[in-house]
């Protein structure tokens, strides 16, 4: 091999089976060699391919990142390179590497993730740091000591058998502890501030946990520009493939909105299900919706999101013509038929949602006629709005430490000081980058807020991203033309924050928004009195102004 490689000036390689027989011969260029395309799905997750690669290097290189990538993606038993002495054509040192089995702590972390409350286990905590470089992580591989061919004395059969036994044990441990939940790797790509990317990734982790997804790992890449085809760079995509194979992931979630072409390219490259942040949020909404109205709104949002993503695909049924009786001739493609059906269903759902919105409007008119002030709880998802409603009204509205636990608006009566009685509404939580389809579908629900006399903006004061969350909610309220309604910013979970931090936060909120603020803990009813008194005063002032305005008219 080395003599032929030296004479031709090309890399020469062979793939050997475990009996030592040559199954493939490859001829490359002076710098690289191309492996056969086996297809990743043909290999069991707890076995190697049964082939080891041996090929030459002409330029004195050791194992390259391309060699390691091929080793991992093709699940080869071993990758060996032979350095060629260009003056004699004789073999020099042989460098070899093999994949390391996934440690049990990495292979399945569903239980650990739930226990430590982080949303991901050891794999996530190891790999969640920002990664700027491309190419696979060398900690995934073991490297044998280099030696000339005559001095190679490793027992390959024993080595590969022990590796596969260890892989099988790790896989069995995973099966024994399997929860039936999707196992995902989260991916973020940024061209800007890395700290903001980390904050967004932390929020994506919360979203995934709320969707009952096991987060195995996180990968963040900073790039000068987003790759229009695969989002990630080629090297980082290889890294993602290797991690997904080693950790047994079946889902990849991107912390950005993907185009249909990007979803298709990534799905073909990884052979895994690929979704983006908006799709994850839509899935959470679908899990949470309980009322007929909520389910209709979620279905409408999902179909609006799906419509532009119905595309022709390599393995898609959409590429076939609708044949049979009545379907022959030019006809319309299956893709066109599905698009038409989706558009028809969207039209039906919009009519139903509009009808329900009209009924909701009539109910609002009745409340207005009774002249009861309306107070709406608004805020970022998981800020504690439902818990506050329960504390104020002694209700038992569903509340849980999950994002978007509340989808269906709930109204309760509340008696304030000075013999005031109000209607208090619990509303769906907001989040930054809320899909436009969701905002559109839930517009009828969000219109409930428009008739409010007062907004109580509930904030999780213990959240590290509290100011960004306030800004996100303010932006959505401004987009809905609701910023003219008087507002109290409620710093919830004050029992988890120091007094100095609360004072600084209150001062910052006054500077940023001009709104009044009050600190509470929704689980400590005695802390709610300042909030109730401040709300009563603001509603009283607003009622006087409204009466004077009506009299003047």
Buried (B, 14 or more C-beta within 10 A) or exposed (E): BBBEBBEEEBBBBBBBBBEEEEEBEBBBEEEEBEBEEBEBEEBEBBBBBBBBBBBBBBEEEEBBBBBBBBBBBBBBBBBBBBBBEBEEEEBBBBBBBBBBBBEBBBBBBBEBBBEBEBBBBBBBBBBBEBBEEBBBBEEBBBEBEBBEBEEBEEEBEEBBEEBBEBBBBBBEBBEEBEEEBBBBBBBBBBEEEEEEBBBBBBBBBBBBBBBBBBBBBBBBBBBEEBBEBBBBBBBBBBBBBBBBBBBBBBBBBBBBBBBEEBBBBBBEBBEBBBBBBBBBBBBBBBBBBEEEBBBBBBBBBBBBBBBEEBBEBEEBEBEEBBEEEEEEEEBEBBBBBBBEEBEEBBEEBBEBBEEBBEEBEEEBEEBEEEEBBBBBBBBBBBBBBBBBBBBBBEBEBBBEEBBBBBBBBBBBEBEBEEEBEBBBBBBBBBBBBBBEBBBBBBBBBBBBBEBBBBBBBBBBBBBEBBBBBBEBBBBBBEEBEBEEBBBBBBBBBBBEBEEEBBEEBBEBBEEEBEBBBBBBBBBEEEBBEEBBBBBBBBBBEBBEEEEEEEEEE
